């Protein structure tokens, strides 16, 4: 008798065992939260992690306290239990399932995965951050397709903001909620597609503005160059000069993350046919610097989404981009130079005005 292979589980997926915990994916949770009967969210992380990141509207009961406080969890709604990476959530969901809750699931991958896939405004932090670690948050601007970043040391409560947009209230709100001090504002390059928020943020926080030593900016700033470091608490950003998209372009690194601005985008890279760009310099920046990082290095660009003909993804890795990025798979320097100089649309109408304003203020 033959067996219908379509009915068999995928060989790399463990079938749900009897009595096992149901899991819900990040995208599944996002869809459920938009439905007619959204689930109750239960955060079972330690109290020390709660201020670093949370899903809005969630109930917080640390896992060790759940047996005594389970009466606070409603039984007439679906409950989704979450933690940082998903392991403690499974234990919490299992406890509830064994004690009378019939609609319970654990968030697969935790809020770390939720931030990567669904909502990058949920901050990320590494294992052990309850004692010491880097807290990291993306700020996507849907109307412009731009990304800004906050990185901070939760012990010393110091933070850096990278590539802020002109609307600075979201950054100030997060800094205020965390009780952190902004110690630096960094621009990876002179932006031409949006008005930057460095000066407005400086006026509100007194944090200094850092740009490349090659920047023609006329506002008060401090200069960064190859090998510079920028400290915040016990952490530091390291600086690479990566010209090409612009002559003043920088790439910033911290731990296993690089903030690539427009030098490396997801699936592509920044144009070089506008302003003072150079495809030759971009080739060198990509191949002599960016691609020297290990494959597992996380890549965080300055843009995302269809407004920039990019995918709706907020981060990638050096290895993934090395294998799939159209700009990186041209096969030769000559092919790359043709790719960067042929077939691009005309210069945006507001290009010169935006560049001028971003350099003056």
FIDOZA-761224 format. One record per residue (C-alpha): x, y, z. Coordinates in pm, whole numbers. Example, Ala and Ser with C-alpha at 12.3 -4.5 7.8 and 13.67 -1.06 7.14 Angstrom:
BEGIN
- px; py; pz
- 1230; -450; 780
- 1367; -106; 714
end
This chain:
BEGIN
- px; py; pz
- 0; 0; 0
- 143; 338; -96
- 158; 632; 140
- 50; 981; 34
- 367; 1183; 99
- 168; 1507; 123
- 18; 1382; 450
- 357; 1326; 613
- 515; 1594; 831
- 813; 1784; 694
- 1125; 1581; 789
- 1282; 1880; 966
- 975; 1974; 1168
- 895; 1782; 1484
- 523; 1689; 1487
- 319; 1826; 1775
- 325; 1558; 2045
- 17; 1481; 2248
- -11; 1735; 2524
- 258; 1950; 2362
- 248; 2327; 2358
- 90; 2495; 2056
- 311; 2753; 1890
- 214; 3068; 1702
- 448; 3238; 1458
- 526; 3610; 1465
- 321; 3672; 1151
- 41; 3455; 1289
- 31; 3663; 1605
- 33; 3988; 1408
- -267; 3868; 1208
- -447; 3751; 1523
- -395; 4088; 1691
- -570; 4253; 1396
- -863; 4009; 1409
- -1206; 4041; 1567
- -1104; 3851; 1882
- -740; 3940; 1954
- -558; 3721; 2207
- -448; 3814; 2556
- -70; 3859; 2560
- 116; 3723; 2863
- 477; 3826; 2921
- 658; 3576; 3148
- 1005; 3736; 3139
- 1184; 3857; 3454
- 1090; 4205; 3575
- 1439; 4332; 3485
- 1373; 4267; 3114
- 1029; 4423; 3098
- 1153; 4787; 3072
- 1381; 4696; 2780
- 1108; 4577; 2544
- 746; 4466; 2550
- 447; 4398; 2330
- 182; 4668; 2381
- -108; 4582; 2610
- 49; 4267; 2748
- -1; 4132; 3098
- 325; 4074; 3286
- 365; 3781; 3524
- 722; 3650; 3562
- 732; 3274; 3508
- 820; 3184; 3871
- 516; 3382; 3989
- 271; 3225; 3745
- 147; 2943; 3976
- 40; 3198; 4239
- -89; 3463; 3999
- -250; 3251; 3729
- -593; 3376; 3836
- -505; 3706; 3666
- -498; 3531; 3327
- -842; 3518; 3158
- -981; 3177; 3061
- -1241; 3306; 2816
- -985; 3431; 2561
- -698; 3288; 2365
- -373; 3347; 2553
- -38; 3390; 2379
- 257; 3359; 2614
- 583; 3526; 2518
- 937; 3576; 2644
- 1259; 3690; 2478
- 1342; 3387; 2262
- 1050; 3148; 2324
- 1180; 2891; 2573
- 1026; 3033; 2891
- 701; 3101; 2701
- 666; 2730; 2625
- 696; 2648; 2993
- 436; 2912; 3081
- 196; 2791; 2812
- 242; 2431; 2926
- 157; 2525; 3286
- -162; 2703; 3177
- -267; 2416; 2948
- -226; 2168; 3232
- -432; 2381; 3467
- -753; 2447; 3280
- -672; 2698; 3005
- -791; 2552; 2675
- -675; 2816; 2426
- -304; 2876; 2488
- -4; 2916; 2257
- 359; 3023; 2295
- 512; 3283; 2064
- 768; 3099; 1855
- 1103; 3275; 1863
- 985; 3525; 2126
- 979; 3899; 2085
- 1329; 3890; 1938
- 1190; 3711; 1632
- 874; 3926; 1637
- 1094; 4236; 1613
- 1293; 4093; 1322
- 992; 3986; 1117
- 691; 4196; 1212
- 765; 4508; 1413
- 1120; 4646; 1436
- 1003; 4917; 1676
- 1007; 4646; 1945
- 1362; 4676; 2083
- 1597; 4380; 2069
- 1853; 4283; 2327
- 2087; 3984; 2371
- 2064; 3698; 2617
- 2196; 3818; 2952
- 2081; 4177; 2904
- 1902; 4153; 3238
- 2251; 4214; 3380
- 2447; 4374; 3095
- 2400; 4391; 2720
- 2328; 4597; 2416
- 1971; 4715; 2359
- 1888; 4781; 1998
- 1584; 4933; 1827
- 1486; 5018; 1470
- 1257; 5308; 1380
- 1098; 5251; 1036
- 936; 5551; 869
- 669; 5405; 646
- 605; 5723; 447
- 969; 5752; 338
- 1099; 5396; 364
- 1379; 5513; 591
- 1524; 5344; 899
- 1678; 5506; 1206
- 1841; 5321; 1493
- 1887; 5348; 1868
- 2159; 5147; 2040
- 2207; 5170; 2414
- 2379; 5034; 2721
- 2102; 4955; 2976
- 2342; 4953; 3271
- 2494; 5296; 3213
- 2174; 5422; 3046
- 2354; 5583; 2757
- 2242; 5567; 2395
- 2336; 5663; 2040
- 2089; 5739; 1760
- 2189; 5672; 1399
- 2032; 5849; 1097
- 1738; 6018; 1274
- 1448; 6155; 1070
- 1311; 6508; 1108
- 1024; 6388; 1330
- 1215; 6328; 1655
- 932; 6263; 1903
- 957; 5880; 1881
- 1324; 5892; 1982
- 1260; 6131; 2268
- 967; 5923; 2394
- 1175; 5606; 2404
- 1469; 5777; 2572
- 1233; 5924; 2830
- 1060; 5593; 2903
- 1391; 5418; 2950
- 1545; 5704; 3148
- 1847; 5706; 2919
- 2080; 5989; 2815
- 2156; 6044; 2449
- 2535; 6082; 2415
- 2572; 6095; 2036
- 2381; 6148; 1710
- 2548; 5993; 1404
- 2476; 6040; 1036
- 2609; 5763; 812
- 2613; 6007; 519
- 2449; 6318; 375
- 2095; 6209; 292
- 1924; 6321; -28
- 1584; 6152; -1
- 1462; 6291; 333
- 1521; 6573; 577
- 1743; 6461; 861
- 1671; 6517; 1230
- 2019; 6556; 1375
- 1995; 6929; 1448
- 1647; 6912; 1603
- 1757; 6619; 1819
- 2072; 6805; 1923
- 1868; 7108; 2028
- 1644; 6894; 2250
- 1915; 6675; 2406
- 2246; 6862; 2368
- 2397; 6540; 2231
- 2680; 6612; 1984
- 2641; 6532; 1614
- 2902; 6309; 1449
- 2964; 6289; 1073
- 3245; 6183; 843
- 3554; 6401; 825
- 3475; 6420; 452
- 3132; 6575; 510
- 3086; 6934; 387
- 2830; 6998; 663
- 2825; 7357; 790
- 2637; 7295; 1118
- 2837; 7229; 1439
- 2958; 6870; 1441
- 3240; 6636; 1535
- 3432; 6431; 1284
- 3472; 6055; 1245
- 3723; 5867; 1030
- 3842; 5514; 963
- 3918; 5342; 1293
- 3737; 5598; 1510
- 3537; 5466; 1803
- 3235; 5621; 1967
- 3161; 5505; 2320
- 2827; 5482; 2498
- 2843; 5326; 2842
- 3052; 5010; 2821
- 2979; 4972; 2448
- 3132; 5140; 2145
- 3065; 5193; 1779
- 3355; 5139; 1541
- 3382; 5338; 1220
- 3464; 5232; 865
- 3487; 5481; 582
- 3278; 5334; 300
- 3253; 5595; 24
- 3073; 5527; -301
- 2709; 5618; -261
- 2847; 5948; -126
- 3205; 6051; -55
- 3126; 6106; 313
- 2970; 5765; 376
- 3041; 5573; 697
- 2952; 5222; 811
- 2919; 5171; 1186
- 2972; 4847; 1374
- 2888; 4725; 1722
- 2930; 4365; 1833
- 2787; 4147; 1553
- 2592; 4428; 1382
- 2681; 4675; 1109
- 2480; 4983; 1017
- 2547; 5020; 646
- 2345; 5329; 555
- 2310; 5321; 175
- 2639; 5144; 107
- 2469; 4805; 134
- 2091; 4779; 109
- 1887; 4460; 119
- 1912; 4312; -228
- 2087; 4617; -373
- 2306; 4914; -282
- 2287; 5292; -295
- 2300; 5476; -627
- 2631; 5630; -732
- 2511; 5841; -1027
- 2382; 6126; -809
- 2579; 6397; -634
- 2940; 6297; -562
- 2894; 5919; -584
- 3151; 5685; -736
- 3086; 5324; -848
- 3459; 5246; -825
- 3470; 5359; -463
- 3151; 5169; -384
- 3298; 4846; -528
- 3601; 4888; -301
- 3387; 4968; 3
- 3171; 4662; -52
- 3440; 4409; -141
- 3732; 4535; 65
- 3536; 4620; 380
- 3172; 4508; 409
- 3224; 4160; 264
- 3520; 4102; 495
- 3275; 4063; 784
- 3170; 3708; 881
- 2857; 3574; 711
- 2660; 3579; 1038
- 2712; 3957; 1083
- 2373; 4129; 1093
- 2316; 4403; 835
- 2100; 4706; 911
- 2052; 4950; 622
- 1910; 5301; 604
- 1618; 5208; 374
- 1359; 4936; 321
- 1044; 4867; 125
- 886; 4939; -212
- 944; 5315; -201
- 1310; 5232; -264
- 1240; 4921; -477
- 1351; 4710; -181
- 1190; 4417; 1
- 974; 4468; 308
- 1250; 4339; 534
- 1428; 4538; 798
- 1754; 4345; 837
- 1968; 4080; 678
- 2311; 3919; 716
- 2636; 3953; 527
- 2612; 3588; 419
- 2259; 3624; 283
- 2347; 3941; 92
- 2669; 3788; -38
- 2464; 3503; -189
- 2156; 3689; -313
- 2217; 4064; -345
- 2190; 4171; -708
- 2469; 4424; -674
- 2704; 4171; -514
- 2645; 3893; -767
- 2746; 4078; -1083
- 3049; 3853; -1123
- 3319; 4111; -1191
- 3416; 4468; -1120
- 3340; 4563; -1479
- 2990; 4412; -1458
- 2930; 4594; -1129
- 3033; 4927; -1281
- 2787; 4874; -1566
- 2516; 4778; -1317
- 2574; 5100; -1121
- 2579; 5334; -1424
- 2308; 5203; -1656
- 1930; 5198; -1636
- 1868; 5416; -1331
- 1576; 5663; -1328
- 1631; 6042; -1349
- 1757; 6241; -1054
- 1476; 6314; -803
- 1333; 6664; -829
- 1406; 6757; -465
- 1755; 6605; -455
- 1960; 6928; -445
- 1725; 7106; -203
- 1722; 6820; 47
- 2101; 6780; 33
- 2148; 7155; 85
- 1913; 7166; 385
- 2071; 6859; 543
- 2418; 7014; 514
- 2312; 7351; 653
- 2104; 7244; 952
end
